[in-house]
Amino acid sequence: MRVGRNRTESDRCEVTDSDLDQAAAVFTTVRPRLFGIAYRMLGSATEAEDVVQETWLRWQTCDRDAVRDPAAFLATTTTRLAINELQSARVRRETYIGPWLPEPVDTSADPYLGAERGEALQLAALLLMEKLTPNERAAYVLREAFDYSYPEIADILRSTDAAVRQLVSRAQKHMAGERRAPASAGAQRELLSKFIAAARSGEMAALEHLFAAGVTSLADGNGRYQVSRRPVVGAVPVARFLAAMSWFWDGVDVRWTSVNGQVCAVLSSGGAVYGLVGITASADGIEQILWMVNPEKLAFSSQ
């Protein structure tokens, strides 16, 4: 009897191990999409990784035999966890020192970051989405980036088709109303290159020529020394500010990388990455200059 009992326990262990292997295989297949959803929801690769990890833990412990569509279950779990995390993250960001910018991610290997479309990925778009409600942001991300149907989104958000359509519509209007038609990728790259050259030289006239009238310079340093803690707005004020900072470029090396679907400049000094600079531009010129110089947010973009 004893031997028989031991065999039964061994068989159970084998079944459990096999089941977990299968669960892991399913999760691995869907994981890029889960990270893509969580990242667009939170604007933070670190927080997105935490949400994906929590989703994996819940997937391990749930009754998987009762799950008819694992991919839908995992996406739903990730979205709901991201909504909860977003609500608490906004409270934490109230104590942030200076402007808060999304955490950049390297998209050279995966330009769409797990999405059917590369929507809601650029830093400027993520920054705009900070003004949406958590449910508006979730509905917008699922619809625009991942092409979920309205009924699917309604299930995820425990809502109705009509309510979800309103959420998506409000989000679309906000996103469209807050930004001009973007310049082409080639034009963005050219403007960024010219901007770096003009900033290095400190030539105010050259800088002003590149800027749209309402250009804004935002630097995320979370209190880092010699980093502006307030936005600088307007072509002349931004040009004057950058011209006064021409000393900053002494000994700084620049290399290009793909961050959030756009070309950005990685700034290094003494062999160590100091920061990242990206722009958004329209036919009128550079609309935004985004400086990421918070060391805690550079891990995913400076590898």
N, C-alpha and C positions, 0 to 999 in steps of 0.2 A: 504493500500500500504506500509505503514511504517513497519508493522509487517512482511509482506511478504519479504521485503528487508532485515530485520534483520535475518530471517531464512536462506536466501540465503547466507549471509555472514558467518553465523554459519556453514552451510554446507561446505562452502569453507575451513574454518578453520579445520574442522574435516578431510576433504580430505587431506589437507596439512599435518596435524599431522600424519595421517596414512601413507602418502607417505614418510615422513621423517623417521618414524619407520621402514618402509620396507627398505629404503636406509641404515639405520643404521645396520639393520640385515645383509644385503648383505656385507657391509663394514666390520663388525665384523668377518664374516666368512673368509674373505680374508686377514684380517689385519696381521696375523702372517707371511704370505708370503711377504707382502709389507714391513714389518719391516726387514725380512730376506734379501730381495733385497737391501734395503737402507743401512742396516748395512754393508753388504759385499762390497757395493760400496764405502762407506765413512770411514769405520773403526772406526766409532764413534757412540755409542748408543745414545748419546745426539742429534747429528746431524740427525741421522736416525729417531728419534722420531719427530723431527721438520718436516722432509720431509713427514712422514706419516700423521702428523696433517694437513699439507698443502694439501695433497691429499684428506683428508676427507672434508676439506673446499671446494675444487673444486668439489667434488662429490655431495655435498649438493646443489651447485648452478648451476650445469650443467643441460642440458636437458636430463634427464635419460631415457625418453621415446624413445629417438633416439639412445640409447646405446644398441646394440644387445648382446654384451658379457661384462657384468659388470666386471668380473674378469680380462679380457684382458685390458679393459679400465683403471682400477685401477693400474694394473701392469705397463702399458705404462706410465701413469701419474707419478707414483713413480719413474720409471727409468729415465725419462727425467728430473724430478726435482732433482734427485740425481746427474745426470751428471752436471747440472748447479751448484749445491752446491759443488760438488767436485772441480770444476774449481776455485771457490772462496775460498774454504777451503785450497787449495794448496798455494794460495797467503798468507793467514793468517799464515800458518805453516812456512813460510820463516822467521818469526820473533820469532819462538819458540826457547826457550833456551835449548840447548842440543838436544839429540836424541828424535825424535817423535816416539811413539809406538801406535798401535791401542788401543782403549779403550776396556778393557776386558768386557765380558758379562757372566753371570752365565748360564751355559747350563745344569745344573743338572735337571731342570724341562723340558726343551725342547732341547735335544742334537743336533737336526738338525736345530733349529731356523727357522722353517717355510719352510724348503727345502725338496725336494724329496731325496736329498743326502746331506751328511754333508761336501760337498766340499767348498773350499774357506772360511773356518771358523777359522782355527787355526791362532793364532797370527802371526806366521812366514809367513803363506801364505798371510795374509792381508798386512803384511809389504812388501812382494815381489810385491804385486799388486800395491803398490804406484808408481812403475816405469812404469806401463802401462798407455797408454792414456785413457782418460775417456771412449771413445767408445770401446776400447779393453777390458777394465775392465767390462763394462756393458755386452758385448757379452760373455765374459768368465763366468761371474757370472750366467747369464741367462741360458747358455748352460750347464755348469758343475754342478751347484748346483740345478738348477730348471728344467733341461731337456727340455727347450724350443726348438722347432724346428728352423731351420735356417730361414724359411719364417716368423715365428712369431717374431723372433729377428729382422729381416729386417724391419718388419712393425713398431716395437717399435722404432728402430733407424733411421727410414726413409731412409733405405738403400736398397741394393739388396742382394739376397742370396749369390752371389759370393763374394761380399765385406765382408759380415758377416763371411763367411767361412775363409777368409783371416784374419780377426780380431781375430777369435777364435784360428786359427792356430798359429798366432804370439804370442798370449798370452800363449798358451799351451807350446810353445817352450821356452819362457822366464821362465815360472814357472818350467818346467822340468830341464832347464839348470842351474838354480840358486840354486838347492837344491839336496842333496843326498837322496837316498831311506831312509825313516824314520824308526827308530826302532819301535818295537811293543809297544802297550800301556803299557803292563806290564814292558817291559824293560825301558821305559821312566820313569815310576813311581819309579822303583828301582834306576835308576840313579839319579833322583831328590832327593830321600831320602838320598842316599849316599853323594850327593853334599851338602845338608844341613848339614849333620853330619860333613863332612870335613871342610866346611866353618866355622862352629861353633868352631871347634878345632884349625883352622888356620894351619893345616898340609899341607904344600906345596906339598909334595910328593904324598899325598893322592888325592889332587885336580888335580895335573897334570895327574895322572893315569886315571882320569875320562874324561879328555878332548881330543877331536880331535885336531890335530895340529893347525888348523886355527880357533879355538874357538873364539867367539866374545862375549863380555859382553856389553849389552846396558842398560842404565838406563834412564827412562823417569821421570824427576822430574820438568821440566819446570822452572829451576832456584832454586829448593828447596835446602836448606842449606845442605852441606856435601854430595851432590849427584853428581857423576861424570858427567861432561858435554860433555865428549868425549867417543867414543867407545874404549874399551880395547881389543886388538887383539893378539892372540897367546897363546899357552898353558902356557908357562913360565910367560909372563907378566900378564895374568889373574890370575894365581895361586899366584903370588907375590902380586898382588893388593888385592886379597881377604884375603890372610894371614895377610896383614897389617891392614885389617879391622875386625879382629876377635873380637875387642871390641864392634862392632856393635851389636853382638848377645846377649850381656848381658841384661837379662830381657825380651828377645823377645820370645813370644810363637808362635808356628807353628801349623796350622791346614790345612787339605787338602780339596780342593774343586774342582769342575769341571768347568773349564773356557775355553770357546771356544773349547769345545770338548776334552780337555786334563786336566789331573790332574795338579794342581798348588798348591803352598804353600802360604797361607795367613799369613802374619806376623803381629803380634799384640804386643803392648807394653803398659802396664798400662791399659789394657782393651780396648784400641782404636786401630783400624786397621791402620798400618803404610804403608804397601805395599803388593805387590803380586810378586811372583817369579815363572817363568815358564822356561822350557828348550825345545829345539829341539835337537834330538839326532839321530845318524845313527849308523851303525855297528862300526864306528871308535870312537864313544864316543859322548860326549856332543858337539854340534856344535854351539849352541847359548844359552846364559843366558839372559833372558829378565826380567828386574826389572821395575815394575810399581809402582812408588812412588809419582805420581802426585795426590794429594787428589781429584781433580776435576774429575778424571777418575776412581775412586775406588767405586763409588756408586753402580754400577750394579754387581760388583763382591764380595762385602764385606757384603752383607745383610745376 
